[in-house]
Amino acid sequence: MRSADLENKKTALAGHIRREIKSLAKEFTGARKVTINKLREISEKEVYKSALHPRLKTSMRTMALFLFERNMMITTLHN
């Protein structure tokens, strides 16, 4: 596992502070819609399924994958 970025360098480098809030909100809303649509396609039982993470060796739920995907999408939009 890598150490926490307590200075939030990725966010600073992405230049969010210089962007208009409407633009940021629009991108966030788009990423959220994609995630929500994917969640609607799976059953509640599937949301709570888990598997062993290959590197971390901890149990991860399907929900964690969606959160990771959303974070990666937002990061990609700003790099």
N, CA, C and O atoms as a GROMACS GRO file, in nm:
protein
  316
    1MET      N    1   0.083  -0.116   0.000
    1MET     CA    2   0.000   0.000   0.000
    1MET      C    3   0.089   0.124   0.000
    1MET      O    4   0.196   0.124   0.061
    2ARG      N    5   0.045   0.227  -0.066
    2ARG     CA    6   0.124   0.350  -0.068
    2ARG      C    7   0.078   0.444   0.042
    2ARG      O    8  -0.033   0.431   0.095
    3SER      N    9   0.162   0.537   0.076
    3SER     CA   10   0.128   0.630   0.185
    3SER      C   11   0.022   0.729   0.140
    3SER      O   12   0.004   0.755   0.021
    4ALA      N   13  -0.047   0.783   0.236
    4ALA     CA   14  -0.154   0.881   0.209
    4ALA      C   15  -0.092   1.013   0.163
    4ALA      O   16   0.014   1.053   0.210
    5ASP      N   17  -0.160   1.078   0.072
    5ASP     CA   18  -0.118   1.209   0.022
    5ASP      C   19  -0.184   1.316   0.108
    5ASP      O   20  -0.290   1.368   0.073
    6LEU      N   21  -0.124   1.348   0.220
    6LEU     CA   22  -0.182   1.443   0.314
    6LEU      C   23  -0.184   1.585   0.261
    6LEU      O   24  -0.259   1.669   0.311
    7GLU      N   25  -0.104   1.613   0.160
    7GLU     CA   26  -0.102   1.746   0.100
    7GLU      C   27  -0.197   1.756  -0.018
    7GLU      O   28  -0.213   1.864  -0.076
    8ASN      N   29  -0.260   1.644  -0.055
    8ASN     CA   30  -0.357   1.640  -0.164
    8ASN      C   31  -0.296   1.693  -0.295
    8ASN      O   32  -0.357   1.774  -0.364
    9LYS      N   33  -0.177   1.645  -0.327
    9LYS     CA   34  -0.102   1.693  -0.444
    9LYS      C   35  -0.174   1.668  -0.576
    9LYS      O   36  -0.174   1.754  -0.664
   10LYS      N   37  -0.237   1.549  -0.590
   10LYS     CA   38  -0.306   1.519  -0.716
   10LYS      C   39  -0.417   1.620  -0.745
   10LYS      O   40  -0.434   1.663  -0.859
   11THR      N   41  -0.490   1.656  -0.642
   11THR     CA   42  -0.597   1.753  -0.661
   11THR      C   43  -0.539   1.889  -0.698
   11THR      O   44  -0.590   1.957  -0.788
   12ALA      N   45  -0.432   1.929  -0.631
   12ALA     CA   46  -0.368   2.057  -0.661
   12ALA      C   47  -0.314   2.057  -0.804
   12ALA      O   48  -0.330   2.155  -0.876
   13LEU      N   49  -0.249   1.948  -0.843
   13LEU     CA   50  -0.193   1.939  -0.978
   13LEU      C   51  -0.302   1.937  -1.085
   13LEU      O   52  -0.279   1.983  -1.197
   14ALA      N   53  -0.418   1.886  -1.052
   14ALA     CA   54  -0.529   1.882  -1.148
   14ALA      C   55  -0.586   2.020  -1.174
   14ALA      O   56  -0.658   2.040  -1.272
   15GLY      N   57  -0.555   2.116  -1.087
   15GLY     CA   58  -0.598   2.254  -1.107
   15GLY      C   59  -0.744   2.280  -1.078
   15GLY      O   60  -0.803   2.372  -1.134
   16HIS      N   61  -0.804   2.200  -0.990
   16HIS     CA   62  -0.946   2.219  -0.959
   16HIS      C   63  -0.976   2.359  -0.909
   16HIS      O   64  -1.083   2.414  -0.936
   17ILE      N   65  -0.885   2.418  -0.836
   17ILE     CA   66  -0.907   2.550  -0.777
   17ILE      C   67  -0.924   2.657  -0.886
   17ILE      O   68  -0.989   2.759  -0.863
   18ARG      N   69  -0.866   2.633  -1.003
   18ARG     CA   70  -0.874   2.730  -1.112
   18ARG      C   71  -0.993   2.705  -1.204
   18ARG      O   72  -1.018   2.785  -1.294
   19ARG      N   73  -1.065   2.598  -1.183
   19ARG     CA   74  -1.178   2.564  -1.270
   19ARG      C   75  -1.308   2.619  -1.216
   19ARG      O   76  -1.323   2.643  -1.096
   20GLU      N   77  -1.402   2.639  -1.307
   20GLU     CA   78  -1.534   2.686  -1.266
   20GLU      C   79  -1.610   2.572  -1.201
   20GLU      O   80  -1.603   2.457  -1.246
   21ILE      N   81  -1.684   2.603  -1.096
   21ILE     CA   82  -1.759   2.502  -1.022
   21ILE      C   83  -1.861   2.432  -1.111
   21ILE      O   84  -1.886   2.312  -1.094
   22LYS      N   85  -1.919   2.505  -1.207
   22LYS     CA   86  -2.017   2.443  -1.297
   22LYS      C   87  -1.954   2.332  -1.379
   22LYS      O   88  -2.016   2.227  -1.400
   23SER      N   89  -1.833   2.352  -1.425
   23SER     CA   90  -1.761   2.253  -1.504
   23SER      C   91  -1.730   2.129  -1.420
   23SER      O   92  -1.751   2.016  -1.464
   24LEU      N   93  -1.681   2.151  -1.298
   24LEU     CA   94  -1.651   2.040  -1.209
   24LEU      C   95  -1.777   1.961  -1.173
   24LEU      O   96  -1.775   1.838  -1.172
   25ALA      N   97  -1.884   2.033  -1.145
   25ALA     CA   98  -2.010   1.968  -1.110
   25ALA      C   99  -2.064   1.886  -1.227
   25ALA      O  100  -2.118   1.777  -1.207
   26LYS      N  101  -2.051   1.938  -1.348
   26LYS     CA  102  -2.098   1.867  -1.467
   26LYS      C  103  -2.021   1.736  -1.486
   26LYS      O  104  -2.082   1.632  -1.514
   27GLU      N  105  -1.890   1.740  -1.470
   27GLU     CA  106  -1.808   1.618  -1.483
   27GLU      C  107  -1.841   1.517  -1.374
   27GLU      O  108  -1.853   1.397  -1.400
   28PHE      N  109  -1.857   1.566  -1.252
   28PHE     CA  110  -1.892   1.478  -1.142
   28PHE      C  111  -2.027   1.413  -1.166
   28PHE      O  112  -2.044   1.293  -1.143
   29THR      N  113  -2.125   1.492  -1.211
   29THR     CA  114  -2.259   1.440  -1.237
   29THR      C  115  -2.256   1.333  -1.346
   29THR      O  116  -2.324   1.231  -1.335
   30GLY      N  117  -2.177   1.356  -1.450
   30GLY     CA  118  -2.164   1.256  -1.557
   30GLY      C  119  -2.105   1.126  -1.507
   30GLY      O  120  -2.154   1.018  -1.540
   31ALA      N  121  -1.999   1.136  -1.427
   31ALA     CA  122  -1.936   1.016  -1.371
   31ALA      C  123  -2.031   0.944  -1.277
   31ALA      O  124  -2.035   0.821  -1.274
   32ARG      N  125  -2.107   1.019  -1.200
   32ARG     CA  126  -2.203   0.960  -1.107
   32ARG      C  127  -2.314   0.887  -1.182
   32ARG      O  128  -2.356   0.779  -1.141
   33LYS      N  129  -2.363   0.945  -1.292
   33LYS     CA  130  -2.468   0.881  -1.371
   33LYS      C  131  -2.422   0.747  -1.428
   33LYS      O  132  -2.498   0.650  -1.427
   34VAL      N  133  -2.299   0.742  -1.475
   34VAL     CA  134  -2.243   0.617  -1.527
   34VAL      C  135  -2.243   0.511  -1.417
   34VAL      O  136  -2.285   0.397  -1.440
   35THR      N  137  -2.197   0.548  -1.299
   35THR     CA  138  -2.191   0.455  -1.186
   35THR      C  139  -2.331   0.409  -1.146
   35THR      O  140  -2.353   0.290  -1.126
   36ILE      N  141  -2.423   0.501  -1.132
   36ILE     CA  142  -2.560   0.467  -1.092
   36ILE      C  143  -2.625   0.374  -1.194
   36ILE      O  144  -2.692   0.278  -1.157
   37ASN      N  145  -2.605   0.401  -1.323
   37ASN     CA  146  -2.661   0.314  -1.426
   37ASN      C  147  -2.605   0.172  -1.418
   37ASN      O  148  -2.678   0.075  -1.438
   38LYS      N  149  -2.478   0.160  -1.389
   38LYS     CA  150  -2.418   0.027  -1.374
   38LYS      C  151  -2.474  -0.043  -1.251
   38LYS      O  152  -2.502  -0.163  -1.255
   39LEU      N  153  -2.490   0.031  -1.142
   39LEU     CA  154  -2.546  -0.028  -1.021
   39LEU      C  155  -2.689  -0.077  -1.041
   39LEU      O  156  -2.729  -0.178  -0.983
   40ARG      N  157  -2.765  -0.007  -1.123
   40ARG     CA  158  -2.904  -0.047  -1.149
   40ARG      C  159  -2.912  -0.178  -1.226
   40ARG      O  160  -3.015  -0.246  -1.222
   41GLU      N  161  -2.806  -0.214  -1.294
   41GLU     CA  162  -2.805  -0.336  -1.374
   41GLU      C  163  -2.776  -0.462  -1.292
   41GLU      O  164  -2.795  -0.573  -1.341
   42ILE      N  165  -2.730  -0.446  -1.170
   42ILE     CA  166  -2.697  -0.564  -1.089
   42ILE      C  167  -2.793  -0.576  -0.971
   42ILE      O  168  -2.854  -0.479  -0.927
   43SER      N  169  -2.803  -0.697  -0.921
   43SER     CA  170  -2.894  -0.723  -0.809
   43SER      C  171  -2.832  -0.679  -0.677
   43SER      O  172  -2.710  -0.659  -0.667
   44GLU      N  173  -2.916  -0.666  -0.577
   44GLU     CA  174  -2.866  -0.630  -0.444
   44GLU      C  175  -2.770  -0.737  -0.393
   44GLU      O  176  -2.670  -0.706  -0.328
   45LYS      N  177  -2.800  -0.861  -0.424
   45LYS     CA  178  -2.713  -0.972  -0.382
   45LYS      C  179  -2.573  -0.956  -0.444
   45LYS      O  180  -2.472  -0.980  -0.378
   46GLU      N  181  -2.568  -0.914  -0.570
   46GLU     CA  182  -2.439  -0.895  -0.638
   46GLU      C  183  -2.359  -0.779  -0.579
   46GLU      O  184  -2.236  -0.785  -0.574
   47VAL      N  185  -2.428  -0.675  -0.535
   47VAL     CA  186  -2.360  -0.560  -0.475
   47VAL      C  187  -2.282  -0.602  -0.352
   47VAL      O  188  -2.174  -0.548  -0.324
   48TYR      N  189  -2.336  -0.697  -0.277
   48TYR     CA  190  -2.273  -0.738  -0.152
   48TYR      C  191  -2.179  -0.857  -0.166
   48TYR      O  192  -2.123  -0.904  -0.067
   49LYS      N  193  -2.161  -0.907  -0.288
   49LYS     CA  194  -2.064  -1.014  -0.309
   49LYS      C  195  -1.924  -0.958  -0.285
   49LYS      O  196  -1.900  -0.838  -0.298
   50SER      N  197  -1.833  -1.047  -0.248
   50SER     CA  198  -1.696  -1.003  -0.227
   50SER      C  199  -1.598  -1.105  -0.283
   50SER      O  200  -1.632  -1.220  -0.308
   51ALA      N  201  -1.476  -1.058  -0.303
   51ALA     CA  202  -1.368  -1.144  -0.352
   51ALA      C  203  -1.239  -1.096  -0.288
   51ALA      O  204  -1.230  -0.983  -0.240
   52LEU      N  205  -1.141  -1.182  -0.290
   52LEU     CA  206  -1.011  -1.148  -0.232
   52LEU      C  207  -0.933  -1.059  -0.328
   52LEU      O  208  -0.912  -1.095  -0.444
   53HIS      N  209  -0.891  -0.943  -0.280
   53HIS     CA  210  -0.809  -0.853  -0.360
   53HIS      C  211  -0.672  -0.919  -0.377
   53HIS      O  212  -0.610  -0.957  -0.277
   54PRO      N  213  -0.623  -0.933  -0.500
   54PRO     CA  214  -0.498  -1.007  -0.524
   54PRO      C  215  -0.374  -0.947  -0.458
   54PRO      O  216  -0.285  -1.021  -0.416
   55ARG      N  217  -0.366  -0.816  -0.450
   55ARG     CA  218  -0.247  -0.754  -0.391
   55ARG      C  219  -0.264  -0.727  -0.242
   55ARG      O  220  -0.173  -0.753  -0.164
   56LEU      N  221  -0.380  -0.676  -0.204
   56LEU     CA  222  -0.402  -0.639  -0.064
   56LEU      C  223  -0.437  -0.757   0.025
   56LEU      O  224  -0.423  -0.751   0.147
   57LYS      N  225  -0.483  -0.865  -0.039
   57LYS     CA  226  -0.521  -0.987   0.035
   57LYS      C  227  -0.631  -0.959   0.136
   57LYS      O  228  -0.633  -1.018   0.245
   58THR      N  229  -0.721  -0.870   0.100
   58THR     CA  230  -0.837  -0.842   0.184
   58THR      C  231  -0.963  -0.861   0.102
   58THR      O  232  -0.960  -0.854  -0.021
   59SER      N  233  -1.073  -0.884   0.169
   59SER     CA  234  -1.200  -0.902   0.102
   59SER      C  235  -1.252  -0.768   0.052
   59SER      O  236  -1.253  -0.670   0.125
   60MET      N  237  -1.293  -0.765  -0.075
   60MET     CA  238  -1.344  -0.642  -0.135
   60MET      C  239  -1.483  -0.669  -0.190
   60MET      O  240  -1.506  -0.770  -0.256
   61ARG      N  241  -1.577  -0.578  -0.163
   61ARG     CA  242  -1.713  -0.591  -0.215
   61ARG      C  243  -1.722  -0.530  -0.355
   61ARG      O  244  -1.639  -0.448  -0.395
   62THR      N  245  -1.825  -0.571  -0.428
   62THR     CA  246  -1.851  -0.515  -0.560
   62THR      C  247  -1.859  -0.363  -0.550
   62THR      O  248  -1.808  -0.293  -0.638
   63MET      N  249  -1.921  -0.313  -0.445
   63MET     CA  250  -1.936  -0.168  -0.428
   63MET      C  251  -1.800  -0.098  -0.431
   63MET      O  252  -1.790   0.013  -0.485
   64ALA      N  253  -1.698  -0.158  -0.376
   64ALA     CA  254  -1.565  -0.096  -0.375
   64ALA      C  255  -1.514  -0.078  -0.518
   64ALA      O  256  -1.445   0.020  -0.546
   65LEU      N  257  -1.546  -0.170  -0.607
   65LEU     CA  258  -1.506  -0.158  -0.746
   65LEU      C  259  -1.568  -0.035  -0.810
   65LEU      O  260  -1.501   0.038  -0.883
   66PHE      N  261  -1.695  -0.010  -0.782
   66PHE     CA  262  -1.761   0.107  -0.838
   66PHE      C  263  -1.700   0.235  -0.785
   66PHE      O  264  -1.686   0.332  -0.859
   67LEU      N  265  -1.665   0.237  -0.658
   67LEU     CA  266  -1.604   0.356  -0.601
   67LEU      C  267  -1.467   0.380  -0.662
   67LEU      O  268  -1.430   0.494  -0.691
   68PHE      N  269  -1.391   0.271  -0.682
   68PHE     CA  270  -1.259   0.282  -0.744
   68PHE      C  271  -1.274   0.332  -0.887
   68PHE      O  272  -1.200   0.421  -0.931
   69GLU      N  273  -1.369   0.275  -0.960
   69GLU     CA  274  -1.391   0.314  -1.100
   69GLU      C  275  -1.426   0.462  -1.109
   69GLU      O  276  -1.376   0.534  -1.196
   70ARG      N  277  -1.512   0.507  -1.021
   70ARG     CA  278  -1.551   0.648  -1.021
   70ARG      C  279  -1.431   0.738  -0.993
   70ARG      O  280  -1.412   0.839  -1.060
   71ASN      N  281  -1.350   0.700  -0.896
   71ASN     CA  282  -1.232   0.780  -0.862
   71ASN      C  283  -1.133   0.784  -0.979
   71ASN      O  284  -1.074   0.888  -1.007
   72MET      N  285  -1.116   0.670  -1.046
   72MET     CA  286  -1.026   0.665  -1.161
   72MET      C  287  -1.081   0.750  -1.275
   72MET      O  288  -1.005   0.817  -1.344
   73MET      N  289  -1.212   0.748  -1.295
   73MET     CA  290  -1.273   0.827  -1.401
   73MET      C  291  -1.251   0.976  -1.376
   73MET      O  292  -1.214   1.050  -1.467
   74ILE      N  293  -1.273   1.018  -1.254
   74ILE     CA  294  -1.254   1.159  -1.219
   74ILE      C  295  -1.108   1.198  -1.234
   74ILE      O  296  -1.078   1.306  -1.285
   75THR      N  297  -1.017   1.112  -1.189
   75THR     CA  298  -0.875   1.138  -1.201
   75THR      C  299  -0.834   1.149  -1.348
   75THR      O  300  -0.757   1.237  -1.385
   76THR      N  301  -0.887   1.059  -1.431
   76THR     CA  302  -0.856   1.059  -1.573
   76THR      C  303  -0.905   1.187  -1.641
   76THR      O  304  -0.836   1.242  -1.727
   77LEU      N  305  -1.022   1.235  -1.601
   77LEU     CA  306  -1.074   1.357  -1.659
   77LEU      C  307  -0.986   1.477  -1.633
   77LEU      O  308  -0.987   1.574  -1.709
   78HIS      N  309  -0.909   1.471  -1.525
   78HIS     CA  310  -0.830   1.588  -1.484
   78HIS      C  311  -0.682   1.574  -1.509
   78HIS      O  312  -0.603   1.659  -1.467
   79ASN      N  313  -0.643   1.467  -1.577
   79ASN     CA  314  -0.498   1.450  -1.608
   79ASN      C  315  -0.473   1.470  -1.754
   79ASN      O  316  -0.358   1.459  -1.798
   0.00000   0.00000   0.00000
